[in-house]
Amino acid sequence: MLAIERRNAILAKLSAEGKVIVADLSREFNVTEETIRRDLEKLDNEGLAKKTYGGAVINQSLHTDLPFNVRKRTNVELKQKIAEKIAEMIHDGDYIMLDASSTAIYVTKCITNRKNITLITNSVEIMLELADKTDWNVLSTGGSLKKGALSLVGTSAERMIRGFHVDLAVCSSKGIDMNMGITDSNEKDSVIKQAIFSAAEHKILAVDSTKFDKISFVHVCDIGDVNTVVTDSQPSDRWVEHFKEKNVNLIY
């Protein structure tokens, strides 16, 4: 196993369990404890984990982006539930946009039985997933490949997105707060999400229950700017009432 593969596996374990122990990782990956300590130190330096005595804990900062191959293995059941709800809103012949979130991958997997879909995305992973869909029209946004992610960002991607109009768009976020609205950790991603929403007739925010009352780094849009919020479980009564006040449809 390459060092980067081992570090990604450690990150996945951290995301699932919240902490790791050096001795346990040493046995699991059949490497020395010193090698594991170097791995954890690198993850710490990158802001992805926090070293502790004898191990490390996950960095829970809303301002940090985990690698895509780690994100897509976290909260899988919640994302699948959300994706199934969103899939019910997508029909044969629809024109749709999906962002490069891990939730969007699960949406894609749920709608592969639809016919004659036109899909625009900045997700390299989604394009690979749909490589054999000959009856779909799959359009890439183009743009620059974001470091550590299978997503395309930048002015070229934004320009392409804003040149189209679609029936429905799906984006996720790092946080949703009644005062700060919908926020994300990265400015480049936020600009793309803004463009995707602006190009859609129906705007869907896919956000799991852990993101409520959380604020990340960059403002994407106000809550009232989206039409539907899809989550995995019923939020608190005050959130239910807030969505009603903002005329936002809530699905869970």
C-alpha positions in Angstrom: 0.0 0.0 0.0 1.3 3.4 -0.9 1.7 6.0 1.8 -1.1 8.2 0.4 -3.4 5.2 0.3 -2.6 4.4 3.9 -3.2 8.0 5.0 -6.6 8.1 3.2 -7.5 4.8 4.9 -6.6 6.3 8.2 -8.7 9.4 7.4 -11.6 7.2 6.6 -11.2 5.4 9.9 -11.0 8.7 11.7 -14.2 10.0 10.0 -16.1 6.8 10.9 -14.8 6.4 14.5 -13.6 9.9 15.5 -10.2 8.7 16.8 -7.3 6.3 16.0 -4.6 4.6 18.1 -1.0 4.4 16.8 -0.5 0.8 18.0 -3.7 -0.4 16.4 -2.9 1.2 13.1 0.6 -0.2 13.1 -0.8 -3.7 13.4 -3.6 -3.1 10.9 -1.3 -1.8 8.2 1.7 -3.9 9.1 4.1 -0.9 9.4 6.1 0.5 12.3 4.6 2.8 14.8 7.0 5.5 13.7 5.6 5.3 10.2 2.1 5.8 11.6 3.3 8.7 13.6 4.7 10.3 10.5 1.3 9.7 8.7 -0.6 11.3 11.6 1.8 14.3 11.7 1.3 14.9 8.0 -2.5 14.7 8.4 -2.2 17.1 11.4 -0.1 19.5 9.3 -2.7 19.4 6.5 -5.4 20.3 9.1 -7.2 17.0 8.6 -6.5 15.5 12.0 -5.3 16.5 15.4 -2.5 14.5 17.0 -3.0 13.3 20.6 -0.9 11.2 22.9 -0.7 7.8 21.3 -3.0 8.6 18.4 -5.2 11.2 16.7 -8.7 12.5 16.5 -10.6 13.8 13.5 -10.5 17.6 12.8 -14.2 18.6 13.1 -13.5 22.1 11.6 -16.2 23.2 9.2 -13.5 25.1 7.3 -11.6 22.0 6.3 -12.2 19.9 3.2 -11.6 16.2 3.5 -10.4 14.4 0.3 -13.3 13.2 -1.9 -12.5 9.5 -1.5 -12.8 10.0 2.3 -16.0 12.1 2.2 -17.8 9.6 0.0 -17.3 6.9 2.7 -18.6 9.0 5.6 -22.3 9.2 6.6 -23.1 6.8 3.8 -26.5 5.8 5.1 -27.6 9.4 5.5 -26.5 10.3 2.0 -28.2 7.3 0.5 -31.4 8.2 2.2 -31.2 11.8 1.0 -30.3 10.6 -2.5 -33.3 8.3 -2.7 -35.7 11.2 -1.9 -34.1 13.5 -4.5 -34.2 10.7 -7.1 -38.0 10.7 -6.8 -38.0 14.3 -8.0 -36.1 13.5 -11.2 -38.0 12.2 -14.3 -37.3 11.0 -17.8 -36.2 13.8 -20.1 -35.2 16.2 -17.3 -32.4 18.7 -17.6 -30.4 18.7 -14.3 -27.2 20.0 -12.7 -25.4 18.2 -9.9 -22.5 19.6 -7.9 -19.3 17.7 -7.0 -20.5 16.6 -3.5 -20.4 13.0 -2.4 -24.2 13.1 -2.0 -24.5 14.0 -5.7 -22.7 10.7 -6.5 -25.4 8.8 -4.6 -28.1 10.7 -6.4 -26.5 9.7 -9.7 -26.5 6.1 -8.7 -30.2 6.3 -7.9 -31.3 7.7 -11.3 -29.4 5.6 -13.7 -32.7 3.9 -14.8 -34.0 7.3 -16.0 -34.1 7.9 -19.7 -32.9 10.8 -21.9 -31.5 12.8 -19.0 -29.3 15.8 -19.8 -26.9 16.3 -16.9 -24.4 19.1 -16.3 -21.8 18.6 -13.6 -18.4 19.7 -12.3 -17.8 16.3 -10.8 -15.2 14.1 -12.4 -16.5 11.2 -10.4 -20.1 11.6 -11.8 -18.8 11.7 -15.3 -16.9 8.4 -14.7 -20.0 6.9 -13.2 -22.0 7.7 -16.3 -19.4 6.8 -18.9 -21.6 3.9 -20.2 -24.9 5.8 -20.3 -25.3 6.2 -24.0 -28.9 7.5 -23.8 -27.9 10.4 -21.6 -26.3 13.7 -22.6 -23.6 14.4 -20.0 -21.9 17.7 -20.1 -18.7 18.7 -18.2 -18.3 22.2 -16.9 -14.6 22.2 -17.7 -12.4 24.3 -15.5 -9.4 23.6 -13.2 -9.2 20.4 -11.2 -9.4 21.2 -7.5 -6.5 19.8 -5.5 -7.5 16.8 -3.4 -10.9 16.5 -5.0 -12.5 15.2 -8.2 -14.2 18.5 -9.0 -13.7 21.2 -11.6 -13.7 24.8 -10.4 -12.7 28.3 -11.7 -14.0 30.9 -14.0 -14.3 28.6 -17.0 -16.6 26.2 -15.1 -18.6 29.1 -13.7 -19.0 30.7 -17.2 -20.2 27.4 -18.7 -22.8 26.8 -16.0 -24.2 30.3 -16.3 -24.8 29.7 -20.0 -27.5 27.1 -19.4 -30.9 26.8 -17.8 -32.1 23.5 -16.3 -35.2 22.0 -14.6 -33.5 21.1 -11.4 -30.2 21.5 -9.6 -28.8 19.7 -6.5 -26.0 21.1 -4.3 -24.8 20.3 -0.8 -23.2 22.5 1.9 -21.1 22.3 5.0 -23.6 24.2 7.1 -27.1 25.7 7.3 -27.9 28.4 9.9 -31.0 30.5 10.4 -29.0 33.7 10.4 -26.0 33.0 8.1 -28.0 30.9 5.7 -26.2 28.2 3.6 -22.4 28.1 3.9 -19.5 26.1 2.6 -15.8 25.8 3.4 -14.2 26.8 0.1 -14.7 30.0 -1.9 -14.1 28.3 -5.3 -16.7 25.6 -4.5 -19.2 28.2 -3.2 -19.0 30.2 -6.5 -19.8 27.0 -8.4 -22.7 26.2 -6.2 -24.1 29.8 -6.6 -23.8 29.4 -10.4 -25.5 26.0 -10.4 -28.4 27.4 -8.3 -28.8 30.5 -10.5 -29.1 28.3 -13.6 -32.0 26.1 -12.2 -35.7 26.4 -12.1 -35.9 24.3 -9.0 -33.1 24.5 -6.5 -32.5 21.6 -4.1 -30.2 21.7 -1.1 -29.1 18.2 0.1 -27.9 18.5 3.7 -27.7 15.8 6.3 -28.9 16.4 9.9 -25.3 17.0 11.2 -25.1 20.2 9.2 -28.0 22.1 10.9 -27.0 25.1 13.1 -23.5 24.9 11.6 -21.7 27.8 10.0 -18.8 27.3 7.6 -16.4 29.8 6.0 -18.2 31.2 2.8 -21.8 32.2 2.3 -23.4 30.4 -0.6 -26.9 31.8 -0.5 -29.8 32.6 1.9 -32.1 29.8 2.9 -35.0 31.4 1.1 -33.1 31.2 -2.2 -33.6 27.5 -2.5 -36.9 25.8 -3.2 -36.4 22.5 -1.4 -34.2 21.2 1.5 -33.8 17.4 1.6 -32.4 15.9 4.7 -32.3 12.4 6.4 -34.5 13.0 9.5 -37.0 15.5 10.8 -35.2 18.6 12.1 -36.3 20.5 15.3 -39.7 22.3 15.4 -38.0 25.7 15.1 -36.4 24.6 11.9 -39.7 23.2 10.5 -41.3 26.5 11.3 -38.4 28.5 9.8 -38.7 26.6 6.5 -42.4 27.4 6.4 -41.7 31.1 7.0 -39.1 31.0 4.1 -41.5 29.1 1.8 -39.0 26.3 1.5 -40.3 22.8 1.0 -38.8 20.3 3.5 -38.4 16.6 2.7 -37.0 14.0 5.0 
